[in-house]
Amino acid sequence: MNNYNETPEEKRERLRQNELKNNPTGSINDAFNRGNNGNLTDLSGGMGWKGTGILIVILIVGYVLYKLFF
C-alpha cells in the first residue's frame, strides 16, 4: 500500500493501470473500440473543472441556438 495520500486522479490512474495489467485482452478490445466510442471521462478529467464548465456552457448554448433556429 502507498504511504502517502493520493489525489483522486492518482488513485483512478493507479487502478486503471492495475486493470490493464490484469486484463490484457480487455485493453486490446478497448483499443479497437476507442475510436468509435470516445471516452468522456478522459475528456473531462483532462480539462479540469474550468474546462468542463466551459464545455457544459457551450453545449447548453448550442442546444438553445439549435432549438431557436430549427
MODELLER restraints for C-alpha pairs under 7 A, 6 or more apart:
rsr = mdl.restraints
at = mdl.atoms
rsr.add(forms.Gaussian(group=physical.xy_distance, feature=features.Distance(at['CA:20:A'], at['CA:27:A']), mean=6.07, stdev=0.5))
rsr.add(forms.Gaussian(group=physical.xy_distance, feature=features.Distance(at['CA:44:A'], at['CA:52:A']), mean=5.59, stdev=0.5))
